[in-house]
């Protein structure tokens, strides 16, 4: 067969780069589990009607069909899921009787969208989602919890600085109500366009589509310009002079989220910031309280790399409603560009910390025994495939990034030796006691600079 | 939306059962990496022509199309991969310039086949594959290596007994050649039917389709009945009186595989056996040396739960050929039936080892601080969602399988306490020093009996 070419929109990683993704997944999973989030994995497909939005099936969906014996095709009524929320909502409904609520879960899986590929937007992409779901009710403190967990999880990764921009739907809705805007939902949709349109154009739309007066539209824009990360939030909003009960509740919730994340933000050592940004609305209609979007500083061109919020009806089977709060983080969206720019790399292409050299074909069992003894102590290693000159075996290790080469003793009474091929140091060593430095044991993530601040400039 | 029903052939696991799968994946990955196998992940889709076998596209393939604006559909020319070998071969060709050979990789991912679902056969199923691939050549010792690694990996799992049944294509082919059978390839295909047809029927087919005489057909069947796991293999085959150079090479290779696995078989403590079974042929034409099929004792109705072998041309771009040897293990095929029978279960549905009790809503920050201190020491925990009576909080933990409930001190000078809810023991405890027993730290796999022998009866 001819040499294949990469498929646009379906990024794949070389082994060293894959190390980066694996370490990130492991670190996120660790944090999620420390907070009691259980991992689940849902199937790749959902019935098309479950994925319809407002009765319409997205044109970007991949639909599955089966080939028939007569070469015609048979539609299965199934499509590949485009996010992890739809499958999760379905999983909750399907298994509600066997789940305990509040149910905390995380899911790290691919999703598919047939959209035009561009940087940070792929046709297959991996996301990491956490959600807490309640049965009939879900106390507000879970909003704070989910945000804290995600701040802590992402704050532990060697990524450029991340900015969590938080808002609250009750706050916006209450403000618009208090102002007397006729169509509050339409107003939220217009404000959501502020990242694409100029403020004047959005003001125009507020008048046209939400029935706002010029004056009301101005006040909406004033609210939308507020960005603060401290306790001045309440004063800033109250200074706009709108009084509404829902607004007050939203303000209390948003303040609690900022305050609740303060510890985790501090612990991230500057890697993560959390601020109220009152123009964040998130278009999707199902958000009802907290909303958040995550941006990567210096990579604003990727748009939001994560987002989520509170929805009072994640799922409902007609009798029972399941409210939830969750955040989704785009692993492919962040990692693929960072890896291709060389900001992140894997320290080596193989798990092996040691290459066991091979004196000649007859001594393969000797070298294998050395390797097995090291493995029994948790040290990954491989035996040289052919008994080339030692210089060539060392170059074999070098090309793979394997830091150590082990030379089994070839004479009785002599000791085995191990060489650090970076320094050239070679010392006597015993398989029962020798251990590589902790940092060499497994492949690690190498950042283009040790200063995370600099990564983002 | 209405309550969804499960999709036939797309098994999904509840959180506790998912623990089983995750622990198995982690254990396999650990062993593979100790032996220098790098993890890769390939995209879910392949061009249809890459998945064609002998020019024909399998009818069980799921083909992807995109919905168009006018509701007609647009074929993408892509399908979901039905195994991990086709994507791996393509990945090797596509990235050959950036890979180092021999290239060891493992891959644990889902694959899809639109076949009729039945026990052990699903439309979406996860496989764990290891392969070693060379450029132009790949020494035979990698056959032994791959088998040993898989024996070691599977021997470490709490599964019913696994039987590796090994053969060698050179041995069979050489034997048939030496016998003087006209169409050796056709003969191999007929012998492969021995698991479905009676020996007499297969003898008939050998005469009809491979041009064998009655006498030759009898000898083929005699070879196919040989099953040994020790050094008597060579004598048993030689006793059939066929002399052929390829046969001899095949015998040497097969003996080396048995011998090379002996250590790993012993170390598995009876969980894994490896034997030569000279009727194993594996239908696929691309195998050229070692072939293996894995069966789970007591679960023969599932057919082979794994298999693989040596192929001299895993991939080729016309100029360079990449020989390989690999084994695939069916994770879904084994785990889903074992879980649904209750042979394997997860010890709990949540990662949390500790539930931190909540005295009242005002003391949530106190309970949160306790939880954070435990987490900083690697102990997963969650805080009770509501300040119910302590008895109800304990039942909350019980329902989730959380073994410990932590009671923060409610008076100054008093000590925190922790209760093992299984024994009822409650003791003073300090977040800086208290540690749960190792076995309670993470959810674990619980087998229906502690004796792996009994699982298989």
Boltz contact constraints between the chains, C-beta under 6 A:
constraints:
  - contact:
      token1: [A, 3]
      token2: [B, 93]
      max_distance: 6.0
  - contact:
      token1: [A, 3]
      token2: [B, 317]
      max_distance: 6.0
  - contact:
      token1: [A, 4]
      token2: [B, 90]
      max_distance: 6.0
  - contact:
      token1: [A, 4]
      token2: [B, 93]
      max_distance: 6.0
  - contact:
      token1: [A, 4]
      token2: [B, 94]
      max_distance: 6.0
  - contact:
      token1: [A, 10]
      token2: [B, 43]
      max_distance: 6.0
  - contact:
      token1: [A, 12]
      token2: [B, 42]
      max_distance: 6.0
  - contact:
      token1: [A, 12]
      token2: [B, 43]
      max_distance: 6.0
  - contact:
      token1: [A, 14]
      token2: [B, 98]
      max_distance: 6.0
  - contact:
      token1: [A, 15]
      token2: [B, 38]
      max_distance: 6.0
  - contact:
      token1: [A, 15]
      token2: [B, 40]
      max_distance: 6.0
  - contact:
      token1: [A, 18]
      token2: [B, 40]
      max_distance: 6.0
  - contact:
      token1: [A, 33]
      token2: [B, 351]
      max_distance: 6.0
  - contact:
      token1: [A, 33]
      token2: [B, 380]
      max_distance: 6.0
  - contact:
      token1: [A, 34]
      token2: [B, 375]
      max_distance: 6.0
  - contact:
      token1: [A, 34]
      token2: [B, 380]
      max_distance: 6.0
  - contact:
      token1: [A, 36]
      token2: [B, 350]
      max_distance: 6.0
  - contact:
      token1: [A, 36]
      token2: [B, 351]
      max_distance: 6.0
  - contact:
      token1: [A, 36]
      token2: [B, 352]
      max_distance: 6.0
  - contact:
      token1: [A, 36]
      token2: [B, 382]
      max_distance: 6.0
  - contact:
      token1: [A, 38]
      token2: [B, 15]
      max_distance: 6.0
  - contact:
      token1: [A, 38]
      token2: [B, 350]
      max_distance: 6.0
  - contact:
      token1: [A, 40]
      token2: [B, 15]
      max_distance: 6.0
  - contact:
      token1: [A, 40]
      token2: [B, 18]
      max_distance: 6.0
  - contact:
      token1: [A, 42]
      token2: [B, 12]
      max_distance: 6.0
  - contact:
      token1: [A, 43]
      token2: [B, 10]
      max_distance: 6.0
  - contact:
      token1: [A, 43]
      token2: [B, 12]
      max_distance: 6.0
  - contact:
      token1: [A, 43]
      token2: [B, 124]
      max_distance: 6.0
  - contact:
      token1: [A, 59]
      token2: [B, 67]
      max_distance: 6.0
  - contact:
      token1: [A, 61]
      token2: [B, 67]
      max_distance: 6.0
  - contact:
      token1: [A, 62]
      token2: [B, 64]
      max_distance: 6.0
  - contact:
      token1: [A, 63]
      token2: [B, 65]
      max_distance: 6.0
  - contact:
      token1: [A, 64]
      token2: [B, 62]
      max_distance: 6.0
  - contact:
      token1: [A, 65]
      token2: [B, 63]
      max_distance: 6.0
  - contact:
      token1: [A, 66]
      token2: [B, 114]
      max_distance: 6.0
  - contact:
      token1: [A, 67]
      token2: [B, 59]
      max_distance: 6.0
  - contact:
      token1: [A, 67]
      token2: [B, 61]
      max_distance: 6.0
  - contact:
      token1: [A, 90]
      token2: [B, 4]
      max_distance: 6.0
  - contact:
      token1: [A, 93]
      token2: [B, 3]
      max_distance: 6.0
  - contact:
      token1: [A, 93]
      token2: [B, 4]
      max_distance: 6.0
  - contact:
      token1: [A, 94]
      token2: [B, 4]
      max_distance: 6.0
  - contact:
      token1: [A, 98]
      token2: [B, 14]
      max_distance: 6.0
  - contact:
      token1: [A, 100]
      token2: [B, 399]
      max_distance: 6.0
  - contact:
      token1: [A, 100]
      token2: [B, 400]
      max_distance: 6.0
  - contact:
      token1: [A, 102]
      token2: [B, 385]
      max_distance: 6.0
  - contact:
      token1: [A, 114]
      token2: [B, 66]
      max_distance: 6.0
  - contact:
      token1: [A, 124]
      token2: [B, 43]
      max_distance: 6.0
  - contact:
      token1: [A, 317]
      token2: [B, 3]
      max_distance: 6.0
  - contact:
      token1: [A, 350]
      token2: [B, 36]
      max_distance: 6.0
  - contact:
      token1: [A, 350]
      token2: [B, 38]
      max_distance: 6.0
  - contact:
      token1: [A, 351]
      token2: [B, 33]
      max_distance: 6.0
  - contact:
      token1: [A, 351]
      token2: [B, 36]
      max_distance: 6.0
  - contact:
      token1: [A, 352]
      token2: [B, 36]
      max_distance: 6.0
  - contact:
      token1: [A, 375]
      token2: [B, 34]
      max_distance: 6.0
  - contact:
      token1: [A, 380]
      token2: [B, 33]
      max_distance: 6.0
  - contact:
      token1: [A, 380]
      token2: [B, 34]
      max_distance: 6.0
  - contact:
      token1: [A, 382]
      token2: [B, 36]
      max_distance: 6.0
  - contact:
      token1: [A, 385]
      token2: [B, 102]
      max_distance: 6.0
  - contact:
      token1: [A, 399]
      token2: [B, 100]
      max_distance: 6.0
  - contact:
      token1: [A, 400]
      token2: [B, 100]
      max_distance: 6.0
